Amino acid sequence: MVVQVLGEADRRKSDASDDALFYAAPRFVQHLDGGFRSRLTNLYRQRLPAGAQLLDLMTSWVSHLPEEISYQSVIGHGLNAAELQANPRLDRFWVQNLNQDQTLPLESASVDAALITAGWQYLQQPEAIAAELLRILRPGGQLVVAFSNRMFAQKAPKIWLEGSDQDHLRVVARVLMAQGWPQPELVAESTRSAGPLGWLGGQGDPFFAVIATKPIAWQDY
Ligand SMILES: C[S@@+](CC[C@H](N)C(=O)[O-])C[C@H]1O[C@@H](n2cnc3c(N)ncnc32)[C@H](O)[C@@H]1O
C-alpha cells in the first residue's frame, strides 16, 4: 500500500503538459558540473559493489558510474530513447513517464542498487515510486537519490520548487520512510569546481544525496 505524504497542491507544476513533450528532443549536455559529478562517481565507487545489478532510473546519456568498475548489468530508464541509446553504461533500457505510470516493469527483489540523479525533483507521485523501489530492490540493496540545487523550474512540483536544499533532503527521507524504508543517510556537501578554478577555491554545484538500504529481513505483502 502506498502511503501519501504530499498534498495535491504540492504535486502541481507550472508546465502541466505531458513531460514526454519536454523531453522529446535529446539533450546531450551535462546537467551537473564537474565537481558534483566527480563527488557522485566517488560515492558510487565507495558504495556500489563490482558485479552488482544496477538500475539507473531517470537517466540520460550519462550514468556517472566509475569507468574502471564492471557491474553485472545496468538497466536504464528515462524519457528520451536517443539519450538512453547513447549511454555507454546501459545494457538495456526502457522509456516510461513516471508521472503517468509509477509501476516499474521489473521483478521484485531483482536489483542490488537503484540510482536517481537529478530526477526525483520532477516526480509528482514520489510515494508510489518509493514503494516500487522498495519492491524491486533485493534485501540489503541500496537506493541513492542525488541532486543539486538546480532544476527545470517549470517541471518541478511545487513542493520542490518552493523548498530549500534541507527541505529537499527531508522530504525525500519522509516519502521513503512512509513506505517502510528505514531512516536514510543524508549527505549535504559543497564541491570544488573542476580544474584551475577549483584550485583557486571556486565552488562547484552543491552535492546532496539520500542513501537508503532495504532491510535484510524485509517481507513483501
Ligand atoms: C536533469 S535530467 C538528469 C538526467 C541524468 N540522471 C543525469 O544525471 O544527467 C532529468 C531526467 O529525469 C527524467 N525525467 C523527468 N521527468 C520524468 C518523468 N515524468 N518520467 C520519467 N522520467 C522523467 C528524464 O529522463 C531526464 O533525463
The ligand as a MOL file (V3000), in Angstrom:
LIG
                    3D

  0  0  0     0  0            999 V3000
M  V30 BEGIN CTAB
M  V30 COUNTS 27 29 0 0 0
M  V30 BEGIN ATOM
M  V30 1 C 18.0850 16.7480 -15.3620 0
M  V30 2 S 17.8790 15.2160 -16.1870 0 CHG=1
M  V30 3 C 19.0140 14.1680 -15.3230 0
M  V30 4 C 19.4600 13.0380 -16.1680 0
M  V30 5 C 20.5650 12.1530 -15.5990 0
M  V30 6 N 20.1070 11.3920 -14.4480 0
M  V30 7 C 21.8250 12.9280 -15.2690 0
M  V30 8 O 22.3740 12.7470 -14.1840 0
M  V30 9 O 22.3000 13.6930 -16.1100 0 CHG=-1
M  V30 10 C 16.3070 14.7110 -15.6090 0
M  V30 11 C 15.8610 13.3410 -16.1080 0
M  V30 12 O 14.6800 12.9710 -15.4310 0
M  V30 13 C 13.9080 12.1330 -16.2450 0
M  V30 14 N 12.5010 12.5280 -16.1150 0
M  V30 15 C 11.9940 13.7640 -15.9320 0
M  V30 16 N 10.6450 13.7290 -15.8650 0
M  V30 17 C 10.2980 12.4300 -15.9890 0
M  V30 18 C 9.0670 11.7310 -15.9970 0
M  V30 19 N 7.8970 12.3680 -15.8940 0
M  V30 20 N 9.0920 10.3810 -16.1450 0
M  V30 21 C 10.2660 9.7250 -16.2750 0
M  V30 22 N 11.4580 10.3240 -16.2700 0
M  V30 23 C 11.4820 11.6620 -16.1420 0
M  V30 24 C 14.4170 12.2570 -17.6760 0
M  V30 25 O 14.9850 11.0200 -18.0330 0
M  V30 26 C 15.5040 13.3010 -17.5790 0
M  V30 27 O 16.6120 12.9400 -18.3450 0
M  V30 END ATOM
M  V30 BEGIN BOND
M  V30 1 1 1 2
M  V30 2 1 2 3
M  V30 3 1 2 10
M  V30 4 1 3 4
M  V30 5 1 4 5
M  V30 6 1 5 6
M  V30 7 1 5 7
M  V30 8 2 7 8
M  V30 9 1 7 9
M  V30 10 1 10 11
M  V30 11 1 11 12
M  V30 12 1 11 26
M  V30 13 1 12 13
M  V30 14 1 13 14
M  V30 15 1 13 24
M  V30 16 1 14 15
M  V30 17 1 14 23
M  V30 18 2 15 16
M  V30 19 1 16 17
M  V30 20 1 17 18
M  V30 21 2 17 23
M  V30 22 1 18 19
M  V30 23 2 18 20
M  V30 24 1 20 21
M  V30 25 2 21 22
M  V30 26 1 22 23
M  V30 27 1 24 25
M  V30 28 1 24 26
M  V30 29 1 26 27
M  V30 END BOND
M  V30 END CTAB
M  END
